[in-house]
Amino acid sequence: MSHVPSAQYAQITHIFSGDALRHQANVTYGVSYGSTIDPAVLAALADGWWSTNVLPQQSYKVSMLGTHVKVGPDDTGPFADFSDPGVGGLASEAESSQVSIIAQKVTGVGGRWNRGRMYIPGAASAFVNDGGVLDGSYLTDWGGAMGDFLANIADDSYVMVVLHSLYSTHNKVKVPNPHLASAPAAVTAITVESVVATQRRRLRG
C-alpha cells in the first residue's frame, strides 16, 4: 500500500477486465499538483491520459473499466471514480492473464524506494515471441506511448511521482518504511522492458 502524504498528492488506479483477464487487474501510479487536488477532476483527466495514449497498445481482449483517484492524506483525503469504458486498440489476441508489459518509472533520485514499475495487462500475443520478447516495432510503439502518456500528464500541470510504500521488509519482517518523511520523487521518464513479466496472482487470484 502506498503512502499519499497530503492533498497535493494522489494515487491513480486504472481498472481493467475482459476476456484475457481471469481477475480484475489494476495499474497504479502517483501524481503531484501545485495545489489541492480535486479527485473528480483528476479522475476524468487521468482516464483520458491512459485511454488516449496507452490503451491503443493493448489487446482488444482487455477493457479499461474506469479510473479511481485517492487524494491524500491517507486516512482523511477524498476520492472519486470516473468511468468511460473502452477496449484495447490492437486486433490481436492477448497474452494470458499473468503476462504483463513492464513499464519502469525513472527518477533522478537514487535508492530502490525512488523507483517503481507498472505491470500493464493486455500484451498483444502477435508481437510477443515464445521467449517473451517483444517485437522490435511493438517495443518502439510502447516506448512512444509511455512517453506521450507522461507528457500528457505534464501538459495538464501534474507531475508523476513514485509514492513510498507504507511498509518495507527487513529480514522478512514488515516494518514501517523509514523513508516516508521524504517527498515522493518525480518521474522523469518511463522505459518499457523488452521482455514481458509474469504475475501469478493475476491468474490465481
N, C-alpha and C positions, 0 to 999 in steps of 0.2 A: 504494500500500500504506500502511495506517495504522500508526501507532506506538502500541503498547499498553504504557504505561510501567511498570506494576507489577501486583502480584497483587490490587490493589484496583480494577483496570480490566479490561474485557473488550470484545472486538468480537463482535457477534452478526451472523450471516448467516442470513437466511431464504432457502430454496431453492425455486424454482418450476419447473414444467414444464407440459405439457398441449398440447392441440390448437392453441391460439392462439400457442404459442411454438416458433419454429424451433429455438432452442437453449435450454438451461437459463438461467434468469435468477435473479440474486441481489439481495437488498436488504440493506444492511448499516448498522449504527449502533453507537455505543459506549455503554457504561454504566459507572458507578462505584458502589462499595459501601463501607460503613463499615469493612469488614474483608476478610480474604482471601476471594476468590470461589471457590466450588465450581462448576466448569464444568458438571457433570452436573445439579446443582440449577437453575442458571441456564438451561440449555438447555431444560429442561422448562417452567420459568416463562415464558420468552420465547416459546416456541412457543404457549403459551396466550394471551399478550398479543396476538399477531398474529391467531391463529385466532378469538379471541373478538370482537375489535374491528374488524379491518381486512379480513379475508377475506370477510366478508359483503358488502362493497362491490365485490369483484372478480367478474368474469365466471366462470360455471361452466366456461368453456373453459380456465381456469387452475387448476392444482392446486398446493397447497403440500406439498412432499415432506417437509420437515423443517427443523431448525434446528441450526446449528453455532455453537459458542462457543469462542473462543480467549482465554484469560486471559493477562495479562502476567506477567513481561516477555517481550518479543518472542521471544527465542531459546530460553528455557527454560520458559516458562509452560505449564500443562496445557491440554488442550482436551477437548471432549466433543460428542457429537451426540445429538439426540433426534428421533424420527420418529413422528408420528401423522397420516398423510396426510389431507388434506381438500381439498374443491373450493370455488371461489368461490361466493358465495351468490346472485348475480344470474342469473336465467334470461334472459340476453341474450348474443348473440354478442360476442366481444371484438374490440377494435381489433387491427390487425396487430402482429406481434412487436416492431417497433421503437417502437411508440407506448406512452408511459408517463404515468401520473399523476405530477406533481411535488409532492413534499412538502418544504417548506423548513423547516430546523431554525433556530429563532430563539434567540439567546443575548443576554445583557446585555453582551457584550464586543465592542468594535469590531474591524475588520480581517477580511479575507476568510478568513483561516486559522481564524477562530472562527465560520464559517458552514458549512452543509452542506446537501445535498439527498439525498432518496431518490427513485429512479426506480422507480415501482411498476407492474408489468405487470398486464394484465387489465382495462383500462378498458372499461366496457360500451358498445358502439357505439350502442346505442339512446339513450344520453344524451350523445353527443358529436356535434356538428353537422359539416358538411362543412369548416368552417373550423377545426376542432379545439377548439372552445369547449365546455366542459361545460355541460349543462343546469343552471339555477339550483338546482333542488332536489337534483340529484346532487352539485353542489359543496357545498351545505349538509350533505348526508349525509356526504361525505368529511371536511369540517371537523369535524363532530361525532365521527366515528370516530377521527380522529387525536388529538382532544382526549381522548377516552376512553382511547385507547391510552397516551398519555403519563401520564394519571392512574393507570392500572393499573400502570405501571412504578413510579410513586411509592408506590402502595399497598403494593407488595412491598419497599419501602425501598431501591430502586435509583434512580439519577439518570441520565437520558440525557445523554450528553456528546458533543461534537464532538472526535473523536480527530484529532490532527495527522497529516498525511501525512509519510512519512519523507523525501520529497524535494520540492523546489519547482523551478520552471523560471525561469531568469533569462537573458534574451537567447537563448532557445531552447536553453539548456544546462541539463541536470538537475543540481542541486546539493543537498547536504544541507539540509533545512529548518532555517532559523535559529531557528524558534520551538519546537523540540522540548523545550526546557527548561521552557517554561511549561506550567502544568497545563491539561488539556482543559477547555474552557468548558462549563458546564451549559446544557442546552437548556431554555428557559423556555416555549416554545410551538412548535407545528408548524402552519404555514399551508399550505394547498393552493392551487396556482395554478389559475386559471380556464381556462387553455389547456394542452392536453397538450404533451408534449415528444417528440422522436424521438431514438433511439439506434441508429445504423446498425449497430453491432456486434452488436446483438441479432438482426438479420436475417441479416447476412452472416457472423457469427462472427469 
